[in-house]
Structure formats: C-alpha cells, structure tokens
Amino acid sequence: MTTATTPPAVPDDEARRRPAAGTALLSAVGGQNLSLIGALAAVLTVFGLLNDHYLSLTNMQVIAEAATITGLLAVVQTVVIICGGLDISVGSQAGVASVVSAMAFTSTGSNAFAGMAAAVAVGLLVGVLNGAVIVYGRVNPTIATLAGLAAYKGLAQLLSDGRAQGYVLNDAVFVFLGRGRIAGLPVMVWILVAVALAVHVLLTRTDIGRNIYAVGGNDTAARLAGIDINKYLVSVYALIGAVAAVAGILLTARTGSGQPTSGSEGLELKAITAAALGGCALKGGKGTVGGTLLAVALLGALENGLTGQGINSFWQNVAQGALLVVAVVVQQRRTGERAVGLPA
C-alpha cells in the first residue's frame, strides 16, 4: 500500500528574496563599519569602567572637538585614496594655512574674513601644486607629497620665523569658531559634519563621485571611458588643499594664534590611519566617508582614554602605527592579495 506524502513547502518568491535580518543589517551598515562600531563600543566600555568621568557629556564633547581637525583631513584623505592617490603633506598644509590666517588677520587690521580667505587661497594653491607635480611631473603621489610634507613645513617656519603668529582670541569670529556652541555642540564639530556630508553626497550622488571611484578602481578603463583623469586628480588635490586650509583656520581659532608646526605635526599619519581603518583600499577605488568618521571617532576615543589614564603619549604613537598596520593587513586578507615577498 502506498502512503501519500506531503511535498515540502516551497517558499514563495517574496520569501526567497527577503534577506535574513542579520544579512540585511550587514548589507546596510557594512562589515567593516560593524567592526569599527564594535571596537568603538569596546573602547568606550573599557575606559568608562576605568574612569567615572570618561562617558560624561562634557568629555564626549571634548573628544569630538579634539577629533575635528583630524576628521576634516581624514575625510578628504578618503577622497584622494579612493581616486588612487595619497597625500602625506596634509598636516604641513594645515600648518601653513594656520600661519597665513593669523598673519593676514593681523596685517589687515584684525579682519577675520581676510585671514580666512588668504588661508583658503594658499590651501588651494598648494593643493593644485601637488596635483600638478603628480600629473604633469609624473611623480609618484607618495614621493610628491613626501616632498610637500617637508617643503610646506619649512615654508610655515620661514613665514613665521618658527614662532606662533598673531593673536586672534580678541576677535569674535575666531572665538566663535574655536569655542562657540550650536545646539550644545562645538561649532568645529558642526563644520566637520557639514564637510563630511558634502563629500559623502559628492561621492555617492553625483557623476563626479562615480568617476572618482572609477579612476581609482581602474584608471585605464576610466581613460577609455572618456574620463579626464588628469583633471580629476588635480581637482581632488585642490580639494584637499582647501579643506586642509579650513583645518588650519580651526587650529588657529582653537589655539589663539597661527601655529607653524604645533598642533599640525603628525596629522597626516592620523588622517591616513583613519581612512585605512575606515575601509579605504590604499590601491584606490574603495572607501566611504561614514567608515572614515567611525575610525576618527575610534582614534579620538582611544587617545582621550589613554591620556586620561596617564599613558605616555609615545605609546599612543605606537598604538596609532600598529592600527595602521592592522588595517592594511585586514585589507590584504579580505581581497586575497598576495603578501609581498611570499610565494603565491
């Protein structure tokens, strides 16, 4: 006798297309970003247990404000890395802009807007110069901007005679930029949010952004598709120069004077580390502003926590370098890229 069996239920098309909740979350946020969120939560938890005041609103604002200048440079570093380049002169560019903003402010009779305009103009000029050396001089971006790192640092010291220049804390505009609050948050943080949002929209919602990803992903294919690679590279470096100038202006507003090196030295390493931790492929073609900002938050929280525990700043530099190595190693593992010097 044959027993009738019930055929297994076949899920309808909608059920088959519906991703699991975990998969949907991973797709929306991204595996890299989830890892950063987890690491940030761990850092906040550990230092929150070690220090009762670490998670206070006041300290969170301190962390956010301290990370603003690094965040600005990391956001535009993300753009240039996506485009297949690199800029390790951003800290020196910010130093030049800081000095110029203070000196122009003083020489124009305490005109804050003249000081800021002069700084942005110099930043654009420096950025275009970097791009021109790379594109038309056919110099590797790392070498070109390494030269810029030394040259712009020297320029800032020459202009300032190696000393802080001007005094801007008697000006309402600079005081507002450096110490003002809007809706309870520092003005500097709002500036970072505005720049990050603008760059995010540029990269994800415009043809310019799609072309930047294309240039970094495969420059030969981009050229064959009719994209003017030279124009894009020079423009991206000009953008870095302009935003580095904004960072320099904020540095002046925060410290009260133009700083040739203090406050700007080492910013290039922090910016590159944040971009790499945030998921930027150092070969180009991949990266997001959101990932970079999460990495900036992680670095800022870690630095503040270590400082609060009295850890020597030299160890903070060690931790920063280690994080950069870890970020690059993770990238290579994910892409399956062959390790240098090892058999395939």
Sine and cosine of phi, psi and omega as CSV:
sin_phi,cos_phi,sin_psi,cos_psi,sin_omega,cos_omega
0.00,0.00,0.69,-0.72,-0.04,-1.00
-1.00,-0.09,0.76,-0.65,0.02,-1.00
-0.99,-0.11,0.79,-0.61,-0.01,-1.00
-0.95,0.31,0.71,-0.71,0.03,-1.00
-0.91,-0.41,0.53,-0.85,0.01,-1.00
-1.00,0.02,0.84,-0.55,-0.01,-1.00
-0.90,0.44,0.54,-0.84,0.00,-1.00
-0.87,0.49,0.58,-0.81,-0.01,-1.00
-0.93,0.37,0.72,-0.70,0.01,-1.00
-0.98,-0.18,0.86,-0.51,-0.03,-1.00
-0.90,0.43,0.60,-0.80,0.01,-1.00
-0.94,0.34,0.17,-0.99,-0.09,-1.00
-0.87,0.49,-0.62,0.78,-0.02,-1.00
-0.91,0.42,-0.64,0.77,0.01,-1.00
-0.92,0.40,-0.62,0.79,0.00,-1.00
-0.92,0.39,-0.56,0.83,-0.05,-1.00
-0.99,0.15,-0.29,0.96,-0.08,-1.00
-0.98,0.21,0.90,-0.44,-0.03,-1.00
-0.96,0.27,0.41,-0.91,0.09,-1.00
-0.89,0.45,0.41,-0.91,-0.06,-1.00
-0.85,0.53,-0.69,0.72,-0.01,-1.00
-0.90,0.44,-0.64,0.77,0.01,-1.00
-0.91,0.41,-0.65,0.76,0.00,-1.00
-0.89,0.45,-0.67,0.74,0.02,-1.00
-0.90,0.43,-0.70,0.72,0.00,-1.00
-0.88,0.47,-0.64,0.77,-0.01,-1.00
-0.93,0.38,-0.63,0.78,-0.05,-1.00
-0.95,0.30,-0.68,0.74,-0.07,-1.00
-1.00,-0.01,-0.62,0.79,-0.05,-1.00
0.99,-0.13,0.69,-0.73,-0.02,-1.00
-0.86,0.51,-0.65,0.76,0.00,-1.00
-0.88,0.47,-0.70,0.72,-0.03,-1.00
-0.93,0.37,-0.60,0.80,0.06,-1.00
-0.89,0.46,-0.62,0.78,0.05,-1.00
-0.90,0.44,-0.66,0.75,0.01,-1.00
-0.92,0.39,-0.65,0.76,0.03,-1.00
-0.88,0.47,-0.67,0.74,0.04,-1.00
-0.89,0.45,-0.69,0.73,0.01,-1.00
-0.91,0.42,-0.65,0.76,0.02,-1.00
-0.90,0.44,-0.68,0.73,0.03,-1.00
-0.88,0.47,-0.64,0.77,0.01,-1.00
-0.91,0.42,-0.69,0.72,0.01,-1.00
-0.89,0.46,-0.71,0.71,0.00,-1.00
-0.89,0.46,-0.64,0.77,-0.01,-1.00
-0.92,0.39,-0.74,0.68,-0.05,-1.00
-0.88,0.47,-0.78,0.62,-0.04,-1.00
-0.95,0.30,-0.44,0.90,0.10,-1.00
-0.91,0.42,-0.57,0.82,0.06,-1.00
-0.96,0.28,-0.53,0.85,-0.03,-1.00
-0.99,0.16,-0.43,0.90,-0.09,-1.00
-0.67,-0.74,0.89,-0.46,-0.06,-1.00
-0.89,0.46,-0.45,0.89,-0.07,-1.00
-1.00,-0.09,-0.06,1.00,-0.11,-0.99
-0.88,0.47,-0.66,0.75,-0.07,-1.00
-1.00,-0.01,0.18,0.98,0.02,-1.00
-0.93,0.37,0.43,-0.90,0.00,-1.00
-0.86,0.51,-0.63,0.78,0.00,-1.00
-0.88,0.47,-0.70,0.72,-0.02,-1.00
-0.94,0.34,-0.56,0.83,0.06,-1.00
-0.89,0.46,-0.61,0.79,0.05,-1.00
-0.93,0.37,-0.60,0.80,0.06,-1.00
-0.88,0.47,-0.70,0.72,0.02,-1.00
-0.88,0.48,-0.72,0.70,-0.03,-1.00
-0.89,0.45,-0.69,0.72,-0.02,-1.00
-0.92,0.40,-0.66,0.75,-0.02,-1.00
-0.92,0.39,-0.49,0.87,-0.05,-1.00
-1.00,0.04,-0.06,1.00,-0.12,-0.99
-0.89,0.46,-0.77,0.64,-0.07,-1.00
-0.90,0.43,-0.70,0.71,0.09,-1.00
-0.86,0.51,-0.65,0.76,-0.01,-1.00
-0.88,0.48,-0.68,0.73,0.03,-1.00
-0.86,0.51,-0.73,0.68,-0.02,-1.00
-0.93,0.36,-0.58,0.82,0.00,-1.00
-0.93,0.37,-0.59,0.80,0.01,-1.00
-0.89,0.46,-0.72,0.69,0.00,-1.00
-0.98,0.22,-0.44,0.90,0.13,-0.99
-0.89,0.46,-0.57,0.82,0.06,-1.00
-0.86,0.52,-0.68,0.73,-0.02,-1.00
-0.89,0.45,-0.73,0.69,-0.06,-1.00
-0.94,0.35,-0.55,0.83,0.05,-1.00
-0.93,0.36,-0.67,0.74,0.06,-1.00
-0.85,0.53,-0.60,0.80,-0.02,-1.00
-0.98,0.21,0.00,1.00,0.05,-1.00
1.00,-0.06,0.20,0.98,-0.01,-1.00
-0.92,-0.40,-0.28,-0.96,0.04,-1.00
-0.28,-0.96,0.57,-0.82,0.04,-1.00
-0.71,-0.71,0.96,-0.28,0.01,-1.00
-0.98,-0.20,0.30,0.95,0.03,-1.00
-0.95,-0.31,0.13,0.99,-0.13,-0.99
-0.89,0.45,-0.58,0.82,0.03,-1.00
-0.90,0.44,-0.69,0.72,0.03,-1.00
-0.92,0.40,-0.59,0.81,0.06,-1.00
-0.88,0.47,-0.67,0.74,0.03,-1.00
-0.89,0.45,-0.60,0.80,0.03,-1.00
-0.90,0.44,-0.70,0.71,0.04,-1.00
-0.87,0.49,-0.72,0.69,-0.01,-1.00
-0.89,0.46,-0.62,0.79,0.02,-1.00
-0.88,0.47,-0.73,0.68,0.00,-1.00
-0.90,0.44,-0.72,0.69,-0.03,-1.00
-0.89,0.46,-0.67,0.74,-0.02,-1.00
-0.87,0.49,-0.67,0.74,-0.01,-1.00
-0.95,0.32,-0.66,0.75,-0.02,-1.00
-0.93,0.36,-0.65,0.76,0.04,-1.00
-0.92,0.38,-0.60,0.80,0.05,-1.00
-0.86,0.51,-0.71,0.70,-0.03,-1.00
-0.93,0.36,-0.69,0.72,-0.10,-0.99
-0.96,0.28,-0.28,0.96,0.01,-1.00
-0.97,-0.23,0.34,0.94,0.03,-1.00
0.96,0.26,0.68,0.73,0.04,-1.00
0.89,0.45,0.70,0.71,0.06,-1.00
-0.99,-0.12,0.97,-0.24,-0.08,-1.00
-0.90,0.44,-0.63,0.78,-0.06,-1.00
-0.94,0.34,-0.55,0.84,0.09,-1.00
-0.91,0.41,-0.65,0.76,0.04,-1.00
-0.89,0.45,-0.69,0.72,0.00,-1.00
-0.93,0.37,-0.64,0.76,0.01,-1.00
-0.89,0.45,-0.65,0.76,0.02,-1.00
-0.90,0.44,-0.66,0.75,0.00,-1.00
-0.90,0.44,-0.71,0.71,-0.01,-1.00
-0.90,0.43,-0.63,0.77,0.01,-1.00
-0.89,0.46,-0.69,0.72,0.04,-1.00
-0.91,0.42,-0.65,0.76,0.02,-1.00
-0.88,0.48,-0.70,0.72,0.05,-1.00
-0.88,0.47,-0.69,0.72,0.00,-1.00
-0.87,0.49,-0.71,0.70,0.00,-1.00
-0.90,0.43,-0.66,0.75,0.02,-1.00
-0.90,0.44,-0.70,0.71,0.04,-1.00
-0.89,0.45,-0.63,0.78,0.03,-1.00
-0.88,0.47,-0.71,0.71,0.05,-1.00
-0.85,0.52,-0.74,0.67,-0.02,-1.00
-0.88,0.47,-0.65,0.76,-0.01,-1.00
-0.91,0.41,-0.65,0.76,0.03,-1.00
-0.88,0.47,-0.67,0.75,-0.02,-1.00
-0.93,0.36,-0.71,0.71,-0.11,-0.99
-0.98,0.18,-0.79,0.61,-0.13,-0.99
-1.00,-0.03,-0.42,0.91,0.10,-1.00
-1.00,0.05,-0.16,0.99,0.01,-1.00
0.82,0.58,0.72,0.70,0.02,-1.00
-0.98,-0.20,0.66,-0.75,0.06,-1.00
-0.83,0.56,0.71,-0.71,-0.05,-1.00
-0.82,0.57,-0.60,0.80,0.00,-1.00
-0.90,0.43,-0.70,0.72,0.00,-1.00
-0.93,0.37,-0.69,0.72,-0.04,-1.00
-0.88,0.48,-0.71,0.71,-0.04,-1.00
-0.99,0.16,-0.37,0.93,0.17,-0.99
-0.91,0.43,-0.66,0.75,0.09,-1.00
-0.89,0.46,-0.64,0.77,0.03,-1.00
-0.90,0.43,-0.60,0.80,0.03,-1.00
-0.82,0.58,-0.73,0.69,0.00,-1.00
-0.96,0.28,-0.69,0.72,-0.09,-1.00
-0.92,0.40,-0.70,0.71,-0.05,-1.00
-0.96,0.29,-0.53,0.85,0.10,-0.99
-0.90,0.44,-0.69,0.72,0.05,-1.00
-0.90,0.44,-0.63,0.77,0.01,-1.00
-0.89,0.45,-0.68,0.73,0.02,-1.00
-0.88,0.48,-0.64,0.77,0.00,-1.00
-0.95,0.32,-0.59,0.81,0.04,-1.00
-0.91,0.41,-0.70,0.71,-0.01,-1.00
-0.89,0.45,-0.59,0.81,-0.11,-0.99
-0.98,-0.18,-0.05,1.00,-0.11,-0.99
0.86,0.51,0.48,0.87,0.06,-1.00
0.97,0.23,0.18,0.98,-0.05,-1.00
-0.83,-0.56,0.39,-0.92,0.10,-0.99
-0.87,0.50,0.62,-0.78,-0.09,-1.00
-0.89,-0.46,0.63,-0.77,0.11,-0.99
0.94,0.35,0.04,-1.00,0.08,-1.00
-0.53,-0.85,0.89,-0.46,-0.16,-0.99
-0.93,-0.38,-0.02,1.00,-0.07,-1.00
-0.98,0.20,0.06,1.00,0.17,-0.99
-0.99,-0.13,0.14,0.99,0.00,-1.00
-0.93,-0.36,0.75,-0.66,-0.09,-1.00
-0.91,0.42,-0.57,0.82,-0.05,-1.00
-0.92,0.38,-0.76,0.65,0.01,-1.00
-0.91,0.42,-0.62,0.78,0.04,-1.00
-0.89,0.45,-0.66,0.75,0.03,-1.00
-0.89,0.45,-0.68,0.74,0.01,-1.00
-0.91,0.42,-0.66,0.75,-0.10,-0.99
-1.00,0.07,-0.46,0.89,-0.13,-0.99
-0.70,-0.71,-0.01,1.00,-0.04,-1.00
-0.97,0.26,0.25,-0.97,0.01,-1.00
-0.75,-0.66,0.61,-0.80,0.16,-0.99
-0.76,-0.65,0.85,-0.52,-0.04,-1.00
0.81,0.59,0.58,0.82,0.06,-1.00
1.00,0.07,-0.14,0.99,0.00,-1.00
-0.96,-0.28,0.55,-0.83,0.03,-1.00
-0.86,0.52,0.59,-0.81,0.03,-1.00
-0.84,0.54,-0.60,0.80,0.00,-1.00
-0.85,0.53,-0.62,0.79,0.01,-1.00
-0.92,0.39,-0.65,0.76,0.04,-1.00
-0.89,0.46,-0.59,0.80,0.05,-1.00
-0.90,0.44,-0.68,0.73,0.06,-1.00
-0.87,0.49,-0.70,0.71,0.01,-1.00
-0.87,0.50,-0.70,0.72,-0.01,-1.00
-0.89,0.45,-0.71,0.70,0.00,-1.00
-0.91,0.41,-0.69,0.72,-0.01,-1.00
-0.88,0.47,-0.67,0.74,0.00,-1.00
-0.90,0.43,-0.67,0.74,0.01,-1.00
-0.89,0.45,-0.68,0.74,0.00,-1.00
-0.93,0.37,-0.62,0.78,0.04,-1.00
-0.87,0.49,-0.72,0.70,0.02,-1.00
-0.89,0.45,-0.67,0.74,0.03,-1.00
-0.85,0.53,-0.70,0.71,-0.08,-1.00
-0.97,0.25,-0.54,0.84,-0.16,-0.99
-0.96,-0.29,-0.26,0.97,-0.12,-0.99
-0.84,-0.55,0.09,1.00,-0.04,-1.00
-0.77,-0.64,0.36,-0.93,0.08,-1.00
-0.90,0.43,-0.54,0.84,0.03,-1.00
-0.86,0.51,-0.71,0.70,0.01,-1.00
-0.89,0.45,-0.68,0.73,0.02,-1.00
-0.89,0.46,-0.60,0.80,0.02,-1.00
-0.94,0.34,-0.56,0.83,0.06,-1.00
-0.89,0.45,-0.71,0.71,0.07,-1.00
-0.88,0.48,-0.63,0.78,-0.03,-1.00
-0.91,0.41,-0.67,0.74,0.00,-1.00
-0.89,0.46,-0.70,0.72,0.00,-1.00
-0.95,0.30,-0.52,0.85,-0.02,-1.00
-0.96,0.29,-0.67,0.74,-0.02,-1.00
-0.32,-0.95,1.00,-0.08,-0.09,-1.00
-0.91,0.41,-0.51,0.86,0.02,-1.00
-0.91,0.41,-0.74,0.67,0.03,-1.00
-0.89,0.46,-0.62,0.78,0.01,-1.00
-0.90,0.44,-0.66,0.75,0.02,-1.00
-0.90,0.43,-0.67,0.74,0.02,-1.00
-0.92,0.40,-0.43,0.90,0.03,-1.00
-0.99,0.15,-0.02,1.00,0.07,-1.00
1.00,-0.08,0.19,0.98,0.01,-1.00
-0.99,0.16,0.78,-0.63,0.04,-1.00
-0.98,0.20,1.00,-0.03,-0.10,-0.99
-0.89,0.46,-0.66,0.75,-0.02,-1.00
-0.86,0.51,-0.69,0.73,-0.01,-1.00
-0.90,0.44,-0.66,0.75,-0.02,-1.00
-0.92,0.40,-0.68,0.73,-0.01,-1.00
-0.90,0.44,-0.72,0.69,0.01,-1.00
-0.89,0.45,-0.64,0.76,-0.01,-1.00
-0.91,0.41,-0.64,0.77,0.00,-1.00
-0.91,0.42,-0.67,0.74,0.03,-1.00
-0.93,0.36,-0.53,0.85,0.09,-1.00
-0.91,0.42,-0.63,0.77,0.06,-1.00
-0.88,0.48,-0.68,0.73,0.04,-1.00
-0.87,0.50,-0.69,0.72,0.00,-1.00
-0.88,0.48,-0.67,0.74,-0.02,-1.00
-0.91,0.41,-0.71,0.71,-0.02,-1.00
-0.95,0.31,-0.57,0.82,0.09,-1.00
-0.88,0.47,-0.56,0.83,0.06,-1.00
-0.91,0.41,-0.65,0.76,0.07,-1.00
-0.88,0.48,-0.67,0.74,0.05,-1.00
-0.88,0.48,-0.64,0.77,0.03,-1.00
-0.91,0.42,-0.63,0.78,0.05,-1.00
-0.89,0.46,-0.68,0.73,0.03,-1.00
-0.91,0.41,-0.57,0.82,0.07,-1.00
-0.89,0.45,-0.68,0.74,0.05,-1.00
-0.89,0.46,-0.70,0.71,-0.02,-1.00
-0.91,0.42,-0.58,0.81,-0.06,-1.00
-0.97,0.24,-0.60,0.80,-0.06,-1.00
-1.00,-0.08,-0.31,0.95,0.04,-1.00
1.00,-0.07,-0.04,1.00,0.00,-1.00
-0.36,-0.93,0.23,-0.97,0.04,-1.00
-0.96,0.28,0.80,-0.60,-0.09,-1.00
-0.92,-0.39,0.92,-0.38,-0.01,-1.00
-0.92,0.39,-0.60,0.80,0.00,-1.00
-0.70,-0.72,-0.63,0.78,-0.05,-1.00
-0.88,0.47,0.83,-0.56,-0.01,-1.00
0.99,-0.10,-0.41,0.91,-0.01,-1.00
-0.95,-0.30,-0.33,0.95,-0.02,-1.00
-0.94,0.35,0.76,-0.65,-0.01,-1.00
1.00,0.00,-0.10,0.99,-0.01,-1.00
-0.91,0.41,-0.51,0.86,-0.02,-1.00
-0.90,0.44,-0.65,0.76,0.02,-1.00
-0.91,0.41,-0.67,0.74,0.02,-1.00
-0.89,0.46,-0.67,0.74,-0.03,-1.00
-0.91,0.41,-0.69,0.72,0.00,-1.00
-0.92,0.38,-0.65,0.76,0.03,-1.00
-0.88,0.48,-0.70,0.71,0.01,-1.00
-0.89,0.45,-0.68,0.73,0.01,-1.00
-0.90,0.43,-0.67,0.74,0.00,-1.00
-0.92,0.38,-0.70,0.72,0.04,-1.00
-0.88,0.47,-0.55,0.84,-0.02,-1.00
-0.97,0.25,-0.04,1.00,0.09,-1.00
0.95,-0.31,0.11,0.99,0.04,-1.00
-0.94,0.34,0.78,-0.62,0.11,-0.99
-0.98,0.18,0.86,-0.51,-0.09,-1.00
-0.91,0.41,-0.21,0.98,0.10,-1.00
-1.00,0.06,-0.12,0.99,0.07,-1.00
0.98,-0.20,0.25,-0.97,0.11,-0.99
1.00,0.05,-0.05,1.00,-0.06,-1.00
-0.54,-0.84,0.67,-0.74,0.04,-1.00
0.44,-0.90,0.38,-0.92,0.02,-1.00
-0.64,-0.77,0.48,-0.88,0.05,-1.00
-0.93,0.37,-0.63,0.77,0.00,-1.00
-0.86,0.51,-0.70,0.71,0.03,-1.00
-0.88,0.47,-0.66,0.75,0.01,-1.00
-0.90,0.44,-0.67,0.75,0.00,-1.00
-0.91,0.41,-0.61,0.79,0.07,-1.00
-0.89,0.46,-0.65,0.76,0.03,-1.00
-0.92,0.40,-0.62,0.78,0.06,-1.00
-0.88,0.48,-0.68,0.73,0.03,-1.00
-0.89,0.46,-0.65,0.76,0.02,-1.00
-0.89,0.45,-0.74,0.68,0.00,-1.00
-0.89,0.45,-0.66,0.75,0.01,-1.00
-0.91,0.42,-0.68,0.74,0.02,-1.00
-0.91,0.42,-0.64,0.77,0.01,-1.00
-0.91,0.41,-0.71,0.70,-0.02,-1.00
-0.89,0.45,-0.70,0.71,0.01,-1.00
-0.90,0.45,-0.66,0.75,0.00,-1.00
-0.91,0.42,-0.67,0.74,0.02,-1.00
-0.91,0.42,-0.65,0.76,0.03,-1.00
-0.90,0.44,-0.66,0.75,0.02,-1.00
-0.89,0.45,-0.44,0.90,0.03,-1.00
-1.00,-0.02,0.07,1.00,0.05,-1.00
0.97,0.25,0.37,0.93,0.01,-1.00
-0.96,0.27,0.72,-0.69,0.01,-1.00
-0.82,0.58,0.70,-0.72,-0.03,-1.00
-0.88,0.48,-0.40,0.91,0.04,-1.00
-0.89,0.45,-0.61,0.79,0.05,-1.00
-0.93,0.38,-0.50,0.87,0.07,-1.00
-0.90,0.43,-0.62,0.78,0.06,-1.00
-0.90,0.43,-0.64,0.77,0.05,-1.00
-0.88,0.48,-0.71,0.70,0.00,-1.00
-0.89,0.46,-0.63,0.77,0.01,-1.00
-0.90,0.44,-0.71,0.70,0.03,-1.00
-0.90,0.43,-0.63,0.78,0.03,-1.00
-0.90,0.44,-0.64,0.77,0.02,-1.00
-0.90,0.45,-0.62,0.79,0.03,-1.00
-0.90,0.44,-0.68,0.73,0.04,-1.00
-0.89,0.46,-0.70,0.71,0.01,-1.00
-0.87,0.50,-0.68,0.74,-0.01,-1.00
-0.88,0.48,-0.68,0.73,-0.01,-1.00
-0.93,0.36,-0.65,0.76,0.02,-1.00
-0.88,0.48,-0.69,0.73,0.01,-1.00
-0.88,0.47,-0.65,0.76,0.04,-1.00
-0.86,0.50,-0.72,0.69,-0.03,-1.00
-0.90,0.45,-0.64,0.77,0.01,-1.00
-0.91,0.42,-0.64,0.77,-0.04,-1.00
-0.94,0.35,-0.59,0.81,-0.04,-1.00
-1.00,0.04,-0.17,0.99,-0.04,-1.00
0.95,0.30,0.35,0.94,-0.02,-1.00
-0.93,0.36,0.69,-0.72,-0.02,-1.00
-0.92,0.38,0.71,-0.70,0.03,-1.00
-0.92,0.38,0.62,-0.78,-0.02,-1.00
-0.90,0.44,0.74,-0.67,0.10,-1.00
1.00,0.09,-0.03,1.00,0.01,-1.00
-0.94,-0.35,0.48,-0.88,0.01,-1.00
-0.91,0.42,0.47,-0.88,-0.01,-1.00
-0.91,0.42,0.00,0.00,0.00,0.00
